[in-house]
Amino acid sequence: MNASSRSDQDDVETEAGGKAAGPRVLLVEDDGKIAQEVAEELESRGFRVQHAATGPDGLSIGVAGGFDVMIVDRMLPEMDGLTLIETLRGRQIATPVLVLSALSAVDDRVSGLKAGGDDYLTKPFAMEELAARLEALMRRPNNTRETMLRVGPLTMDLIERTVTRDGVEIDLLPREFRLLEYLMRRPNQVLTRNMLLEDVWNYRFIPQTNLVDVHIGKLRRKIDEPGGPQLIQSIRGTGFMLRASE
């Protein structure tokens, strides 16, 4: 893909041609090589990508609306990414935003989220994770911008990326954190193994695997108290459910 901006007419022609219109993504990235790689990967997954190379261009395109999700690089010419996001939020643009940055310190992630970003991904990154995070953002309710999740004795800080049970911190691996976040956003809901494979692992086809059960088992050993009731309940023949109370 050419990293220059695509016109609205391109999208109209795609829809008129009878093809299913995929989610629209605004990519604001000044590095042409990264922009091209991201755009090609996302388009191969069915997204429609419009690219802007500067903060002001991203702002003018973003304000026009019509996007399902945005990707904004933190370091941009003429207007930095955080200022861009703050300006969009000030103009009541609530489109989910994934912040890209080479800065990985906790303070940097906090700044990105406080500016109005919904998620923060550090460079270098895997394209699979980028796509998975975009899909997760698009599934969130539009009015959901929590920074803390609380279910029963569990508390998850989405900015600090920490989990505690009754105030005691629990050390989780990244995949375990994502799995628990998915469960905590849906307390008392029965979640099938297929749902978890699609939404947490981003599988587009469902393999015969015990991957979910293995990770649920590891997660239980970390969040449950010895001899106490299991917070994650097994639903026979269906899947799992995180109980909202003990």
N, C-alpha and C positions, 0 to 999 in steps of 0.2 A: 504494500500500500504506500502511496505517496503521503508523506506526513503532513501535507498541507490540508487546510480545512475542507471538509466535504460540504456541498451545498444541500439545502433542503430539497432541491429538485431531485437529487440522487435518491433520497428517501421516498419521495413521491413515486418515482419510477419503479422502485423496488416493490412498493405495495401494489402499484397498478399492475405489475407483472404477475400478480397472483401468489407471490411468495409470502410466507409467514414473516411478518415484521418482528424482528427481535428487539430486545431492550436497547434503548438509545443511551450511549455513553458519551459524555464530554470528557476528553482527555486533555488536560492542560500540562504540558511537558515541553521544556525548551531543548532537551537533548533529542535531536532528530533520530538517532539510532535507537534509543530506548522507545521513543514514541512509535516508530515503525514496527519494532518487535512486539510491543504491547498491542498495537492496533491489529496486526496480522493474527496474533494469537486469539484475541477476543473475537475478531470477525470469523475465525475458523470455528468458534463456539456459538455462532449465531447472533452476536452482538452487532449493533451498528455504531460505528465510532466516528465522532467528529473531533478534530484535533485543533488546538490552539497552542501557539508557541510562546505567548507572553501573558502576563497577568491581565493587562487591559483587554486583550482579545478574549481571554477566557471569561472576563467579567461581562463583556457585551454579549457574548454568545450565551453565557449562563443565565443572564437576566431575561433573555428572550424565552427561556423555559423549554419545556417539551422533553426533558431528559429524565431517564429513570434513575441514573446514578452518575456521579462525577468522580474523576480521578484527578487530584491536584498535587503537583509537585511543590514541595515547600520552598525551594529556591528558584525563583523565576525572575526574568528581567523586567524592569520597569515597575512591577508591583509583586511583592513576594506572595507566596501561596497563602499564608495565614491571613494577610490583609485582604486578599481576594475572598477567602471564605467568610471572614467577618463582614465584608461588604455585602456579599450575597445574603447572609443571614439578616443583616440590617434591612435589606430590601424584601424580606419575607420569602426568600427562596429556600424552601425546606428540603430540596432534593438531597438524598444521602450523599456524603462526600467521603471518599477514601483518600487520606493524605499519604503521599509518597515522600520519603526523605532518607538521606544518608545518615541523619542524626538519630541515634538509637537510645540515648540516655532517657531515664524516666522523666526528667524535667522537660525534655523535648517532646515526648509523647503527650505529657500533660498540657503543654502549650498548644499542641495541635488539636487536641480534643476541646480544650477551653475556647479556642477560636471558633469552634462550631463544626469541626470534623467529627465524623461518626466512627471512623476507624483509622488506624495508623499502621502503615507497612513500611519497614525499613529496607533500603537497598543494600546489597543485591537481594532479589527475591525470586522465588519460583513462580512461574506463570500459573501453575496449578493453584497455588495459594492465592494469587491475585484474583483469579476467576472465582474461586470459592468465596472469598471475602465479598466480592461484588454481589454474588448471588445471595449471600446471607444478608447483606444490607438491603437488597430489594425486597426481601421477605419480611423485614421488620415493619411494624405499623409506622405510618408517617409521623405520628406524634410521639414516637418512642425514642427518647434520647437519654435513657438512664445512664448514670455512671456507677450506680451501686445496685446490685441485685440481692434480695434477701428472701430466702425460703427456709422456714423453720430455723434451725440453729446455724444455717450456712449464710455467709455474707461474701459476696464477690465484688471486688473493686475493679471495674473495667479499665480504669486509668492506670492504676498501679499494677494491674494484672496479678492480684493476690486473692487468695481464698482463705477464709477463717471459719472455724466452727467454734461457737461460744467464745470468740476472741482469740482462739489459738490458731496460728497460721498453719496451713496445709501446703506442702510442697507438691505442685502438680507439673507434669510435663505439658508442653504446648497442646498436644492432641487431647490430653485429659482435661485441660482447661477449656478447650473448645467444646468438648462433649458435655462437660458439666454446665457450661454457659447455656448450651442448647436446652438441657433439661431444666435449668433454673428459669428460663424464659417461658417454660410451659409446665408449671407445677400442676400436679393432679391430672395431667393429661396422659392418656395411653399413647406411647410412641412406638411405632413398629420398628423392627430392625431395618426394613427397607427405607423408612424415613431417615433413620440415623445414617445409613450408608450414603444416601443421596445428599443429605444436608450437611453432615459433619465431614464425611470423607469425599464428597463431591463425585460419587460414582454415577455414571450415566447409564450403566447397566448393573444389574444386581447379581453378583457372583455368589456361588455357593461357598460361604465362608463363615467362620466363627469369630471374625474380627471384632464385631460389636460385643459379643459375650466376653471375650478376653479383656477388652478395655473396660467394660462395666465392672468386671471382677476386680481389676486393678484399682479402679476408682473407688469401689466400695471399701477396699482394704485401707484406703487413705482417709475417707470421710466418715466412716462408721466407727463408733466406739466399741471396743471389745465387749462382747456379750450383750450389746444393746440391739434395738431393732434396726433393720436396714432402711436407710433413707430412700434408696432406689429399690422399688418393688418390682419383682418379676411378674408379668401378667402371662399366665400360661397360654402358650400357643399364639401369642400376639407380639409382646415386646416388653417394654419397661415403663415405669412411671415414678417420678420423683414426688414423694409425699410432701405436702406443704407444712405438715406438723408431725411431730413425733407421736 
